[in-house]
Amino acid sequence: MWRGPRHRRAVALTFDDGPSESTPEILDILARHNVPATFFQCGANVERLPAVARAVGQAGHAIGNHSHTHPLFCFRSPRFIEQDLERAQAAIQTHTGIRPAWFRPPFGARWFGCAGPSGGSI
């Protein structure tokens, strides 16, 4: 979990975004209003729609890791979790040129010791 400086009033706009076929429409709306956002992407969907995933980064938005296959991690082994996150990291970096520093767990399910792709705890 991350919180910005207390003296600065701000809101972070984030999307759990496939990416999907509707992502370009979201990008158009954000561009029209000059609003930056962070898109948490799933590696399998990045592989399915690499041009759409790439367009997010090219539009200046941040990209985060939302896993590769969107499983419920709390029922998976640490090895499975690590492999799924690294697979997503690799897919996102390969297709967008961005290596995510942020991780959002699927289904919002967090647990003690849950760490992001760069090792930082959320």
Phi and psi restraints in degrees (range 20) as a CNS / XPLOR table:
assign (resid 1 and name C) (resid 2 and name N)
       (resid 2 and name CA) (resid 2 and name C) 1.0 -131.1 20.0 2
assign (resid 2 and name N) (resid 2 and name CA)
       (resid 2 and name C) (resid 3 and name N) 1.0 137.4 20.0 2
assign (resid 2 and name C) (resid 3 and name N)
       (resid 3 and name CA) (resid 3 and name C) 1.0 -126.1 20.0 2
assign (resid 3 and name N) (resid 3 and name CA)
       (resid 3 and name C) (resid 4 and name N) 1.0 138.3 20.0 2
assign (resid 3 and name C) (resid 4 and name N)
       (resid 4 and name CA) (resid 4 and name C) 1.0 -78.3 20.0 2
assign (resid 4 and name N) (resid 4 and name CA)
       (resid 4 and name C) (resid 5 and name N) 1.0 -178.7 20.0 2
assign (resid 4 and name C) (resid 5 and name N)
       (resid 5 and name CA) (resid 5 and name C) 1.0 -60.1 20.0 2
assign (resid 5 and name N) (resid 5 and name CA)
       (resid 5 and name C) (resid 6 and name N) 1.0 137.7 20.0 2
assign (resid 5 and name C) (resid 6 and name N)
       (resid 6 and name CA) (resid 6 and name C) 1.0 -66.8 20.0 2
assign (resid 6 and name N) (resid 6 and name CA)
       (resid 6 and name C) (resid 7 and name N) 1.0 -28.5 20.0 2
assign (resid 6 and name C) (resid 7 and name N)
       (resid 7 and name CA) (resid 7 and name C) 1.0 -78.4 20.0 2
assign (resid 7 and name N) (resid 7 and name CA)
       (resid 7 and name C) (resid 8 and name N) 1.0 -8.8 20.0 2
assign (resid 7 and name C) (resid 8 and name N)
       (resid 8 and name CA) (resid 8 and name C) 1.0 -113.5 20.0 2
assign (resid 8 and name N) (resid 8 and name CA)
       (resid 8 and name C) (resid 9 and name N) 1.0 120.1 20.0 2
assign (resid 8 and name C) (resid 9 and name N)
       (resid 9 and name CA) (resid 9 and name C) 1.0 -83.8 20.0 2
assign (resid 9 and name N) (resid 9 and name CA)
       (resid 9 and name C) (resid 10 and name N) 1.0 120.8 20.0 2
assign (resid 9 and name C) (resid 10 and name N)
       (resid 10 and name CA) (resid 10 and name C) 1.0 -156.4 20.0 2
assign (resid 10 and name N) (resid 10 and name CA)
       (resid 10 and name C) (resid 11 and name N) 1.0 159.9 20.0 2
assign (resid 10 and name C) (resid 11 and name N)
       (resid 11 and name CA) (resid 11 and name C) 1.0 -128.2 20.0 2
assign (resid 11 and name N) (resid 11 and name CA)
       (resid 11 and name C) (resid 12 and name N) 1.0 137.3 20.0 2
assign (resid 11 and name C) (resid 12 and name N)
       (resid 12 and name CA) (resid 12 and name C) 1.0 -99.6 20.0 2
assign (resid 12 and name N) (resid 12 and name CA)
       (resid 12 and name C) (resid 13 and name N) 1.0 123.1 20.0 2
assign (resid 12 and name C) (resid 13 and name N)
       (resid 13 and name CA) (resid 13 and name C) 1.0 -95.3 20.0 2
assign (resid 13 and name N) (resid 13 and name CA)
       (resid 13 and name C) (resid 14 and name N) 1.0 120.5 20.0 2
assign (resid 13 and name C) (resid 14 and name N)
       (resid 14 and name CA) (resid 14 and name C) 1.0 -129.8 20.0 2
assign (resid 14 and name N) (resid 14 and name CA)
       (resid 14 and name C) (resid 15 and name N) 1.0 153.7 20.0 2
assign (resid 14 and name C) (resid 15 and name N)
       (resid 15 and name CA) (resid 15 and name C) 1.0 -131.6 20.0 2
assign (resid 15 and name N) (resid 15 and name CA)
       (resid 15 and name C) (resid 16 and name N) 1.0 135.6 20.0 2
assign (resid 15 and name C) (resid 16 and name N)
       (resid 16 and name CA) (resid 16 and name C) 1.0 -88.0 20.0 2
assign (resid 16 and name N) (resid 16 and name CA)
       (resid 16 and name C) (resid 17 and name N) 1.0 91.9 20.0 2
assign (resid 16 and name C) (resid 17 and name N)
       (resid 17 and name CA) (resid 17 and name C) 1.0 -115.5 20.0 2
assign (resid 17 and name N) (resid 17 and name CA)
       (resid 17 and name C) (resid 18 and name N) 1.0 126.7 20.0 2
assign (resid 17 and name C) (resid 18 and name N)
       (resid 18 and name CA) (resid 18 and name C) 1.0 -29.7 20.0 2
assign (resid 18 and name N) (resid 18 and name CA)
       (resid 18 and name C) (resid 19 and name N) 1.0 -68.3 20.0 2
assign (resid 18 and name C) (resid 19 and name N)
       (resid 19 and name CA) (resid 19 and name C) 1.0 -61.8 20.0 2
assign (resid 19 and name N) (resid 19 and name CA)
       (resid 19 and name C) (resid 20 and name N) 1.0 161.3 20.0 2
assign (resid 19 and name C) (resid 20 and name N)
       (resid 20 and name CA) (resid 20 and name C) 1.0 -134.6 20.0 2
assign (resid 20 and name N) (resid 20 and name CA)
       (resid 20 and name C) (resid 21 and name N) 1.0 -178.6 20.0 2
assign (resid 20 and name C) (resid 21 and name N)
       (resid 21 and name CA) (resid 21 and name C) 1.0 -65.4 20.0 2
assign (resid 21 and name N) (resid 21 and name CA)
       (resid 21 and name C) (resid 22 and name N) 1.0 -20.2 20.0 2
assign (resid 21 and name C) (resid 22 and name N)
       (resid 22 and name CA) (resid 22 and name C) 1.0 -90.6 20.0 2
assign (resid 22 and name N) (resid 22 and name CA)
       (resid 22 and name C) (resid 23 and name N) 1.0 -6.0 20.0 2
assign (resid 22 and name C) (resid 23 and name N)
       (resid 23 and name CA) (resid 23 and name C) 1.0 -57.4 20.0 2
assign (resid 23 and name N) (resid 23 and name CA)
       (resid 23 and name C) (resid 24 and name N) 1.0 -43.8 20.0 2
assign (resid 23 and name C) (resid 24 and name N)
       (resid 24 and name CA) (resid 24 and name C) 1.0 -57.3 20.0 2
assign (resid 24 and name N) (resid 24 and name CA)
       (resid 24 and name C) (resid 25 and name N) 1.0 -35.2 20.0 2
assign (resid 24 and name C) (resid 25 and name N)
       (resid 25 and name CA) (resid 25 and name C) 1.0 -64.8 20.0 2
assign (resid 25 and name N) (resid 25 and name CA)
       (resid 25 and name C) (resid 26 and name N) 1.0 -41.7 20.0 2
assign (resid 25 and name C) (resid 26 and name N)
       (resid 26 and name CA) (resid 26 and name C) 1.0 -63.2 20.0 2
assign (resid 26 and name N) (resid 26 and name CA)
       (resid 26 and name C) (resid 27 and name N) 1.0 -42.4 20.0 2
assign (resid 26 and name C) (resid 27 and name N)
       (resid 27 and name CA) (resid 27 and name C) 1.0 -61.0 20.0 2
assign (resid 27 and name N) (resid 27 and name CA)
       (resid 27 and name C) (resid 28 and name N) 1.0 -40.4 20.0 2
assign (resid 27 and name C) (resid 28 and name N)
       (resid 28 and name CA) (resid 28 and name C) 1.0 -62.3 20.0 2
assign (resid 28 and name N) (resid 28 and name CA)
       (resid 28 and name C) (resid 29 and name N) 1.0 -44.4 20.0 2
assign (resid 28 and name C) (resid 29 and name N)
       (resid 29 and name CA) (resid 29 and name C) 1.0 -63.1 20.0 2
assign (resid 29 and name N) (resid 29 and name CA)
       (resid 29 and name C) (resid 30 and name N) 1.0 -45.7 20.0 2
assign (resid 29 and name C) (resid 30 and name N)
       (resid 30 and name CA) (resid 30 and name C) 1.0 -62.7 20.0 2
assign (resid 30 and name N) (resid 30 and name CA)
       (resid 30 and name C) (resid 31 and name N) 1.0 -40.3 20.0 2
assign (resid 30 and name C) (resid 31 and name N)
       (resid 31 and name CA) (resid 31 and name C) 1.0 -65.3 20.0 2
assign (resid 31 and name N) (resid 31 and name CA)
       (resid 31 and name C) (resid 32 and name N) 1.0 -40.8 20.0 2
assign (resid 31 and name C) (resid 32 and name N)
       (resid 32 and name CA) (resid 32 and name C) 1.0 -59.7 20.0 2
assign (resid 32 and name N) (resid 32 and name CA)
       (resid 32 and name C) (resid 33 and name N) 1.0 -33.6 20.0 2
assign (resid 32 and name C) (resid 33 and name N)
       (resid 33 and name CA) (resid 33 and name C) 1.0 -103.8 20.0 2
assign (resid 33 and name N) (resid 33 and name CA)
       (resid 33 and name C) (resid 34 and name N) 1.0 5.0 20.0 2
assign (resid 33 and name C) (resid 34 and name N)
       (resid 34 and name CA) (resid 34 and name C) 1.0 53.3 20.0 2
assign (resid 34 and name N) (resid 34 and name CA)
       (resid 34 and name C) (resid 35 and name N) 1.0 49.5 20.0 2
assign (resid 34 and name C) (resid 35 and name N)
       (resid 35 and name CA) (resid 35 and name C) 1.0 -113.8 20.0 2
assign (resid 35 and name N) (resid 35 and name CA)
       (resid 35 and name C) (resid 36 and name N) 1.0 123.2 20.0 2
assign (resid 35 and name C) (resid 36 and name N)
       (resid 36 and name CA) (resid 36 and name C) 1.0 -84.0 20.0 2
assign (resid 36 and name N) (resid 36 and name CA)
       (resid 36 and name C) (resid 37 and name N) 1.0 155.1 20.0 2
assign (resid 36 and name C) (resid 37 and name N)
       (resid 37 and name CA) (resid 37 and name C) 1.0 -150.1 20.0 2
assign (resid 37 and name N) (resid 37 and name CA)
       (resid 37 and name C) (resid 38 and name N) 1.0 170.4 20.0 2
assign (resid 37 and name C) (resid 38 and name N)
       (resid 38 and name CA) (resid 38 and name C) 1.0 -116.4 20.0 2
assign (resid 38 and name N) (resid 38 and name CA)
       (resid 38 and name C) (resid 39 and name N) 1.0 129.3 20.0 2
assign (resid 38 and name C) (resid 39 and name N)
       (resid 39 and name CA) (resid 39 and name C) 1.0 -108.9 20.0 2
assign (resid 39 and name N) (resid 39 and name CA)
       (resid 39 and name C) (resid 40 and name N) 1.0 115.0 20.0 2
assign (resid 39 and name C) (resid 40 and name N)
       (resid 40 and name CA) (resid 40 and name C) 1.0 -88.7 20.0 2
assign (resid 40 and name N) (resid 40 and name CA)
       (resid 40 and name C) (resid 41 and name N) 1.0 113.9 20.0 2
assign (resid 40 and name C) (resid 41 and name N)
       (resid 41 and name CA) (resid 41 and name C) 1.0 -109.5 20.0 2
assign (resid 41 and name N) (resid 41 and name CA)
       (resid 41 and name C) (resid 42 and name N) 1.0 148.2 20.0 2
assign (resid 41 and name C) (resid 42 and name N)
       (resid 42 and name CA) (resid 42 and name C) 1.0 -93.3 20.0 2
assign (resid 42 and name N) (resid 42 and name CA)
       (resid 42 and name C) (resid 43 and name N) 1.0 131.5 20.0 2
assign (resid 42 and name C) (resid 43 and name N)
       (resid 43 and name CA) (resid 43 and name C) 1.0 -56.0 20.0 2
assign (resid 43 and name N) (resid 43 and name CA)
       (resid 43 and name C) (resid 44 and name N) 1.0 -40.7 20.0 2
assign (resid 43 and name C) (resid 44 and name N)
       (resid 44 and name CA) (resid 44 and name C) 1.0 -62.5 20.0 2
assign (resid 44 and name N) (resid 44 and name CA)
       (resid 44 and name C) (resid 45 and name N) 1.0 -37.9 20.0 2
assign (resid 44 and name C) (resid 45 and name N)
       (resid 45 and name CA) (resid 45 and name C) 1.0 -74.9 20.0 2
assign (resid 45 and name N) (resid 45 and name CA)
       (resid 45 and name C) (resid 46 and name N) 1.0 -31.1 20.0 2
assign (resid 45 and name C) (resid 46 and name N)
       (resid 46 and name CA) (resid 46 and name C) 1.0 -62.7 20.0 2
assign (resid 46 and name N) (resid 46 and name CA)
       (resid 46 and name C) (resid 47 and name N) 1.0 -41.3 20.0 2
assign (resid 46 and name C) (resid 47 and name N)
       (resid 47 and name CA) (resid 47 and name C) 1.0 -66.4 20.0 2
assign (resid 47 and name N) (resid 47 and name CA)
       (resid 47 and name C) (resid 48 and name N) 1.0 -33.5 20.0 2
assign (resid 47 and name C) (resid 48 and name N)
       (resid 48 and name CA) (resid 48 and name C) 1.0 -75.2 20.0 2
assign (resid 48 and name N) (resid 48 and name CA)
       (resid 48 and name C) (resid 49 and name N) 1.0 -35.5 20.0 2
assign (resid 48 and name C) (resid 49 and name N)
       (resid 49 and name CA) (resid 49 and name C) 1.0 -131.5 20.0 2
assign (resid 49 and name N) (resid 49 and name CA)
       (resid 49 and name C) (resid 50 and name N) 1.0 63.5 20.0 2
assign (resid 49 and name C) (resid 50 and name N)
       (resid 50 and name CA) (resid 50 and name C) 1.0 -61.2 20.0 2
assign (resid 50 and name N) (resid 50 and name CA)
       (resid 50 and name C) (resid 51 and name N) 1.0 -36.0 20.0 2
assign (resid 50 and name C) (resid 51 and name N)
       (resid 51 and name CA) (resid 51 and name C) 1.0 -66.3 20.0 2
assign (resid 51 and name N) (resid 51 and name CA)
       (resid 51 and name C) (resid 52 and name N) 1.0 -37.4 20.0 2
assign (resid 51 and name C) (resid 52 and name N)
       (resid 52 and name CA) (resid 52 and name C) 1.0 -68.4 20.0 2
assign (resid 52 and name N) (resid 52 and name CA)
       (resid 52 and name C) (resid 53 and name N) 1.0 -44.1 20.0 2
assign (resid 52 and name C) (resid 53 and name N)
       (resid 53 and name CA) (resid 53 and name C) 1.0 -59.8 20.0 2
assign (resid 53 and name N) (resid 53 and name CA)
       (resid 53 and name C) (resid 54 and name N) 1.0 -43.1 20.0 2
assign (resid 53 and name C) (resid 54 and name N)
       (resid 54 and name CA) (resid 54 and name C) 1.0 -64.1 20.0 2
assign (resid 54 and name N) (resid 54 and name CA)
       (resid 54 and name C) (resid 55 and name N) 1.0 -38.1 20.0 2
assign (resid 54 and name C) (resid 55 and name N)
       (resid 55 and name CA) (resid 55 and name C) 1.0 -60.7 20.0 2
assign (resid 55 and name N) (resid 55 and name CA)
       (resid 55 and name C) (resid 56 and name N) 1.0 -32.3 20.0 2
assign (resid 55 and name C) (resid 56 and name N)
       (resid 56 and name CA) (resid 56 and name C) 1.0 -61.7 20.0 2
assign (resid 56 and name N) (resid 56 and name CA)
       (resid 56 and name C) (resid 57 and name N) 1.0 -50.7 20.0 2
assign (resid 56 and name C) (resid 57 and name N)
       (resid 57 and name CA) (resid 57 and name C) 1.0 -66.2 20.0 2
assign (resid 57 and name N) (resid 57 and name CA)
       (resid 57 and name C) (resid 58 and name N) 1.0 -39.1 20.0 2
assign (resid 57 and name C) (resid 58 and name N)
       (resid 58 and name CA) (resid 58 and name C) 1.0 -65.2 20.0 2
assign (resid 58 and name N) (resid 58 and name CA)
       (resid 58 and name C) (resid 59 and name N) 1.0 -26.2 20.0 2
assign (resid 58 and name C) (resid 59 and name N)
       (resid 59 and name CA) (resid 59 and name C) 1.0 -81.3 20.0 2
assign (resid 59 and name N) (resid 59 and name CA)
       (resid 59 and name C) (resid 60 and name N) 1.0 -1.3 20.0 2
assign (resid 59 and name C) (resid 60 and name N)
       (resid 60 and name CA) (resid 60 and name C) 1.0 92.0 20.0 2
assign (resid 60 and name N) (resid 60 and name CA)
       (resid 60 and name C) (resid 61 and name N) 1.0 9.5 20.0 2
assign (resid 60 and name C) (resid 61 and name N)
       (resid 61 and name CA) (resid 61 and name C) 1.0 -88.0 20.0 2
assign (resid 61 and name N) (resid 61 and name CA)
       (resid 61 and name C) (resid 62 and name N) 1.0 153.5 20.0 2
assign (resid 61 and name C) (resid 62 and name N)
       (resid 62 and name CA) (resid 62 and name C) 1.0 -78.9 20.0 2
assign (resid 62 and name N) (resid 62 and name CA)
       (resid 62 and name C) (resid 63 and name N) 1.0 151.6 20.0 2
assign (resid 62 and name C) (resid 63 and name N)
       (resid 63 and name CA) (resid 63 and name C) 1.0 -124.4 20.0 2
assign (resid 63 and name N) (resid 63 and name CA)
       (resid 63 and name C) (resid 64 and name N) 1.0 130.1 20.0 2
assign (resid 63 and name C) (resid 64 and name N)
       (resid 64 and name CA) (resid 64 and name C) 1.0 -115.4 20.0 2
assign (resid 64 and name N) (resid 64 and name CA)
       (resid 64 and name C) (resid 65 and name N) 1.0 167.2 20.0 2
assign (resid 64 and name C) (resid 65 and name N)
       (resid 65 and name CA) (resid 65 and name C) 1.0 -91.0 20.0 2
assign (resid 65 and name N) (resid 65 and name CA)
       (resid 65 and name C) (resid 66 and name N) 1.0 125.8 20.0 2
assign (resid 65 and name C) (resid 66 and name N)
       (resid 66 and name CA) (resid 66 and name C) 1.0 -119.4 20.0 2
assign (resid 66 and name N) (resid 66 and name CA)
       (resid 66 and name C) (resid 67 and name N) 1.0 25.3 20.0 2
assign (resid 66 and name C) (resid 67 and name N)
       (resid 67 and name CA) (resid 67 and name C) 1.0 88.5 20.0 2
assign (resid 67 and name N) (resid 67 and name CA)
       (resid 67 and name C) (resid 68 and name N) 1.0 175.1 20.0 2
assign (resid 67 and name C) (resid 68 and name N)
       (resid 68 and name CA) (resid 68 and name C) 1.0 -93.6 20.0 2
assign (resid 68 and name N) (resid 68 and name CA)
       (resid 68 and name C) (resid 69 and name N) 1.0 -44.6 20.0 2
assign (resid 68 and name C) (resid 69 and name N)
       (resid 69 and name CA) (resid 69 and name C) 1.0 -115.0 20.0 2
assign (resid 69 and name N) (resid 69 and name CA)
       (resid 69 and name C) (resid 70 and name N) 1.0 2.3 20.0 2
assign (resid 69 and name C) (resid 70 and name N)
       (resid 70 and name CA) (resid 70 and name C) 1.0 58.8 20.0 2
assign (resid 70 and name N) (resid 70 and name CA)
       (resid 70 and name C) (resid 71 and name N) 1.0 47.9 20.0 2
assign (resid 70 and name C) (resid 71 and name N)
       (resid 71 and name CA) (resid 71 and name C) 1.0 -86.6 20.0 2
assign (resid 71 and name N) (resid 71 and name CA)
       (resid 71 and name C) (resid 72 and name N) 1.0 167.0 20.0 2
assign (resid 71 and name C) (resid 72 and name N)
       (resid 72 and name CA) (resid 72 and name C) 1.0 -84.2 20.0 2
assign (resid 72 and name N) (resid 72 and name CA)
       (resid 72 and name C) (resid 73 and name N) 1.0 100.2 20.0 2
assign (resid 72 and name C) (resid 73 and name N)
       (resid 73 and name CA) (resid 73 and name C) 1.0 -64.5 20.0 2
assign (resid 73 and name N) (resid 73 and name CA)
       (resid 73 and name C) (resid 74 and name N) 1.0 -28.0 20.0 2
assign (resid 73 and name C) (resid 74 and name N)
       (resid 74 and name CA) (resid 74 and name C) 1.0 -63.6 20.0 2
assign (resid 74 and name N) (resid 74 and name CA)
       (resid 74 and name C) (resid 75 and name N) 1.0 -13.2 20.0 2
assign (resid 74 and name C) (resid 75 and name N)
       (resid 75 and name CA) (resid 75 and name C) 1.0 -106.2 20.0 2
assign (resid 75 and name N) (resid 75 and name CA)
       (resid 75 and name C) (resid 76 and name N) 1.0 12.3 20.0 2
assign (resid 75 and name C) (resid 76 and name N)
       (resid 76 and name CA) (resid 76 and name C) 1.0 -114.6 20.0 2
assign (resid 76 and name N) (resid 76 and name CA)
       (resid 76 and name C) (resid 77 and name N) 1.0 159.3 20.0 2
assign (resid 76 and name C) (resid 77 and name N)
       (resid 77 and name CA) (resid 77 and name C) 1.0 -74.8 20.0 2
assign (resid 77 and name N) (resid 77 and name CA)
       (resid 77 and name C) (resid 78 and name N) 1.0 155.9 20.0 2
assign (resid 77 and name C) (resid 78 and name N)
       (resid 78 and name CA) (resid 78 and name C) 1.0 -56.2 20.0 2
assign (resid 78 and name N) (resid 78 and name CA)
       (resid 78 and name C) (resid 79 and name N) 1.0 -36.5 20.0 2
assign (resid 78 and name C) (resid 79 and name N)
       (resid 79 and name CA) (resid 79 and name C) 1.0 -64.7 20.0 2
assign (resid 79 and name N) (resid 79 and name CA)
       (resid 79 and name C) (resid 80 and name N) 1.0 -43.7 20.0 2
assign (resid 79 and name C) (resid 80 and name N)
       (resid 80 and name CA) (resid 80 and name C) 1.0 -60.6 20.0 2
assign (resid 80 and name N) (resid 80 and name CA)
       (resid 80 and name C) (resid 81 and name N) 1.0 -45.7 20.0 2
assign (resid 80 and name C) (resid 81 and name N)
       (resid 81 and name CA) (resid 81 and name C) 1.0 -60.4 20.0 2
assign (resid 81 and name N) (resid 81 and name CA)
       (resid 81 and name C) (resid 82 and name N) 1.0 -48.1 20.0 2
assign (resid 81 and name C) (resid 82 and name N)
       (resid 82 and name CA) (resid 82 and name C) 1.0 -60.0 20.0 2
assign (resid 82 and name N) (resid 82 and name CA)
       (resid 82 and name C) (resid 83 and name N) 1.0 -44.6 20.0 2
assign (resid 82 and name C) (resid 83 and name N)
       (resid 83 and name CA) (resid 83 and name C) 1.0 -65.5 20.0 2
assign (resid 83 and name N) (resid 83 and name CA)
       (resid 83 and name C) (resid 84 and name N) 1.0 -40.1 20.0 2
assign (resid 83 and name C) (resid 84 and name N)
       (resid 84 and name CA) (resid 84 and name C) 1.0 -66.1 20.0 2
assign (resid 84 and name N) (resid 84 and name CA)
       (resid 84 and name C) (resid 85 and name N) 1.0 -43.2 20.0 2
assign (resid 84 and name C) (resid 85 and name N)
       (resid 85 and name CA) (resid 85 and name C) 1.0 -66.7 20.0 2
assign (resid 85 and name N) (resid 85 and name CA)
       (resid 85 and name C) (resid 86 and name N) 1.0 -42.8 20.0 2
assign (resid 85 and name C) (resid 86 and name N)
       (resid 86 and name CA) (resid 86 and name C) 1.0 -66.9 20.0 2
assign (resid 86 and name N) (resid 86 and name CA)
       (resid 86 and name C) (resid 87 and name N) 1.0 -35.5 20.0 2
assign (resid 86 and name C) (resid 87 and name N)
       (resid 87 and name CA) (resid 87 and name C) 1.0 -63.9 20.0 2
assign (resid 87 and name N) (resid 87 and name CA)
       (resid 87 and name C) (resid 88 and name N) 1.0 -40.7 20.0 2
assign (resid 87 and name C) (resid 88 and name N)
       (resid 88 and name CA) (resid 88 and name C) 1.0 -66.0 20.0 2
assign (resid 88 and name N) (resid 88 and name CA)
       (resid 88 and name C) (resid 89 and name N) 1.0 -43.2 20.0 2
assign (resid 88 and name C) (resid 89 and name N)
       (resid 89 and name CA) (resid 89 and name C) 1.0 -56.1 20.0 2
assign (resid 89 and name N) (resid 89 and name CA)
       (resid 89 and name C) (resid 90 and name N) 1.0 -47.4 20.0 2
assign (resid 89 and name C) (resid 90 and name N)
       (resid 90 and name CA) (resid 90 and name C) 1.0 -63.9 20.0 2
assign (resid 90 and name N) (resid 90 and name CA)
       (resid 90 and name C) (resid 91 and name N) 1.0 -43.6 20.0 2
assign (resid 90 and name C) (resid 91 and name N)
       (resid 91 and name CA) (resid 91 and name C) 1.0 -64.3 20.0 2
assign (resid 91 and name N) (resid 91 and name CA)
       (resid 91 and name C) (resid 92 and name N) 1.0 -44.7 20.0 2
assign (resid 91 and name C) (resid 92 and name N)
       (resid 92 and name CA) (resid 92 and name C) 1.0 -64.4 20.0 2
assign (resid 92 and name N) (resid 92 and name CA)
       (resid 92 and name C) (resid 93 and name N) 1.0 -45.0 20.0 2
assign (resid 92 and name C) (resid 93 and name N)
       (resid 93 and name CA) (resid 93 and name C) 1.0 -65.9 20.0 2
assign (resid 93 and name N) (resid 93 and name CA)
       (resid 93 and name C) (resid 94 and name N) 1.0 -42.4 20.0 2
assign (resid 93 and name C) (resid 94 and name N)
       (resid 94 and name CA) (resid 94 and name C) 1.0 -60.6 20.0 2
assign (resid 94 and name N) (resid 94 and name CA)
       (resid 94 and name C) (resid 95 and name N) 1.0 -44.7 20.0 2
assign (resid 94 and name C) (resid 95 and name N)
       (resid 95 and name CA) (resid 95 and name C) 1.0 -92.0 20.0 2
assign (resid 95 and name N) (resid 95 and name CA)
       (resid 95 and name C) (resid 96 and name N) 1.0 -18.0 20.0 2
assign (resid 95 and name C) (resid 96 and name N)
       (resid 96 and name CA) (resid 96 and name C) 1.0 -119.2 20.0 2
assign (resid 96 and name N) (resid 96 and name CA)
       (resid 96 and name C) (resid 97 and name N) 1.0 -17.5 20.0 2
assign (resid 96 and name C) (resid 97 and name N)
       (resid 97 and name CA) (resid 97 and name C) 1.0 79.9 20.0 2
assign (resid 97 and name N) (resid 97 and name CA)
       (resid 97 and name C) (resid 98 and name N) 1.0 5.6 20.0 2
assign (resid 97 and name C) (resid 98 and name N)
       (resid 98 and name CA) (resid 98 and name C) 1.0 -112.0 20.0 2
assign (resid 98 and name N) (resid 98 and name CA)
       (resid 98 and name C) (resid 99 and name N) 1.0 131.0 20.0 2
assign (resid 98 and name C) (resid 99 and name N)
       (resid 99 and name CA) (resid 99 and name C) 1.0 -102.6 20.0 2
assign (resid 99 and name N) (resid 99 and name CA)
       (resid 99 and name C) (resid 100 and name N) 1.0 108.0 20.0 2
assign (resid 99 and name C) (resid 100 and name N)
       (resid 100 and name CA) (resid 100 and name C) 1.0 -58.3 20.0 2
assign (resid 100 and name N) (resid 100 and name CA)
       (resid 100 and name C) (resid 101 and name N) 1.0 139.8 20.0 2
assign (resid 100 and name C) (resid 101 and name N)
       (resid 101 and name CA) (resid 101 and name C) 1.0 -102.8 20.0 2
assign (resid 101 and name N) (resid 101 and name CA)
       (resid 101 and name C) (resid 102 and name N) 1.0 -11.9 20.0 2
assign (resid 101 and name C) (resid 102 and name N)
       (resid 102 and name CA) (resid 102 and name C) 1.0 -114.6 20.0 2
assign (resid 102 and name N) (resid 102 and name CA)
       (resid 102 and name C) (resid 103 and name N) 1.0 147.9 20.0 2
assign (resid 102 and name C) (resid 103 and name N)
       (resid 103 and name CA) (resid 103 and name C) 1.0 -132.3 20.0 2
assign (resid 103 and name N) (resid 103 and name CA)
       (resid 103 and name C) (resid 104 and name N) 1.0 134.3 20.0 2
assign (resid 103 and name C) (resid 104 and name N)
       (resid 104 and name CA) (resid 104 and name C) 1.0 -122.0 20.0 2
assign (resid 104 and name N) (resid 104 and name CA)
       (resid 104 and name C) (resid 105 and name N) 1.0 121.0 20.0 2
assign (resid 104 and name C) (resid 105 and name N)
       (resid 105 and name CA) (resid 105 and name C) 1.0 -68.0 20.0 2
assign (resid 105 and name N) (resid 105 and name CA)
       (resid 105 and name C) (resid 106 and name N) 1.0 143.4 20.0 2
assign (resid 105 and name C) (resid 106 and name N)
       (resid 106 and name CA) (resid 106 and name C) 1.0 -57.3 20.0 2
assign (resid 106 and name N) (resid 106 and name CA)
       (resid 106 and name C) (resid 107 and name N) 1.0 143.9 20.0 2
assign (resid 106 and name C) (resid 107 and name N)
       (resid 107 and name CA) (resid 107 and name C) 1.0 64.1 20.0 2
assign (resid 107 and name N) (resid 107 and name CA)
       (resid 107 and name C) (resid 108 and name N) 1.0 9.0 20.0 2
assign (resid 107 and name C) (resid 108 and name N)
       (resid 108 and name CA) (resid 108 and name C) 1.0 68.1 20.0 2
assign (resid 108 and name N) (resid 108 and name CA)
       (resid 108 and name C) (resid 109 and name N) 1.0 11.5 20.0 2
assign (resid 108 and name C) (resid 109 and name N)
       (resid 109 and name CA) (resid 109 and name C) 1.0 -78.6 20.0 2
assign (resid 109 and name N) (resid 109 and name CA)
       (resid 109 and name C) (resid 110 and name N) 1.0 108.4 20.0 2
assign (resid 109 and name C) (resid 110 and name N)
       (resid 110 and name CA) (resid 110 and name C) 1.0 -112.5 20.0 2
assign (resid 110 and name N) (resid 110 and name CA)
       (resid 110 and name C) (resid 111 and name N) 1.0 153.1 20.0 2
assign (resid 110 and name C) (resid 111 and name N)
       (resid 111 and name CA) (resid 111 and name C) 1.0 -148.0 20.0 2
assign (resid 111 and name N) (resid 111 and name CA)
       (resid 111 and name C) (resid 112 and name N) 1.0 163.6 20.0 2
assign (resid 111 and name C) (resid 112 and name N)
       (resid 112 and name CA) (resid 112 and name C) 1.0 -55.2 20.0 2
assign (resid 112 and name N) (resid 112 and name CA)
       (resid 112 and name C) (resid 113 and name N) 1.0 131.0 20.0 2
assign (resid 112 and name C) (resid 113 and name N)
       (resid 113 and name CA) (resid 113 and name C) 1.0 87.8 20.0 2
assign (resid 113 and name N) (resid 113 and name CA)
       (resid 113 and name C) (resid 114 and name N) 1.0 -3.0 20.0 2
assign (resid 113 and name C) (resid 114 and name N)
       (resid 114 and name CA) (resid 114 and name C) 1.0 -64.3 20.0 2
assign (resid 114 and name N) (resid 114 and name CA)
       (resid 114 and name C) (resid 115 and name N) 1.0 124.8 20.0 2
assign (resid 114 and name C) (resid 115 and name N)
       (resid 115 and name CA) (resid 115 and name C) 1.0 -123.5 20.0 2
assign (resid 115 and name N) (resid 115 and name CA)
       (resid 115 and name C) (resid 116 and name N) 1.0 153.0 20.0 2
assign (resid 115 and name C) (resid 116 and name N)
       (resid 116 and name CA) (resid 116 and name C) 1.0 -80.8 20.0 2
assign (resid 116 and name N) (resid 116 and name CA)
       (resid 116 and name C) (resid 117 and name N) 1.0 178.3 20.0 2
assign (resid 116 and name C) (resid 117 and name N)
       (resid 117 and name CA) (resid 117 and name C) 1.0 -63.2 20.0 2
assign (resid 117 and name N) (resid 117 and name CA)
       (resid 117 and name C) (resid 118 and name N) 1.0 -23.6 20.0 2
assign (resid 117 and name C) (resid 118 and name N)
       (resid 118 and name CA) (resid 118 and name C) 1.0 -97.0 20.0 2
assign (resid 118 and name N) (resid 118 and name CA)
       (resid 118 and name C) (resid 119 and name N) 1.0 9.7 20.0 2
assign (resid 118 and name C) (resid 119 and name N)
       (resid 119 and name CA) (resid 119 and name C) 1.0 93.5 20.0 2
assign (resid 119 and name N) (resid 119 and name CA)
       (resid 119 and name C) (resid 120 and name N) 1.0 -11.1 20.0 2
assign (resid 119 and name C) (resid 120 and name N)
       (resid 120 and name CA) (resid 120 and name C) 1.0 -75.2 20.0 2
assign (resid 120 and name N) (resid 120 and name CA)
       (resid 120 and name C) (resid 121 and name N) 1.0 139.1 20.0 2
assign (resid 120 and name C) (resid 121 and name N)
       (resid 121 and name CA) (resid 121 and name C) 1.0 -75.0 20.0 2
assign (resid 121 and name N) (resid 121 and name CA)
       (resid 121 and name C) (resid 122 and name N) 1.0 145.1 20.0 2
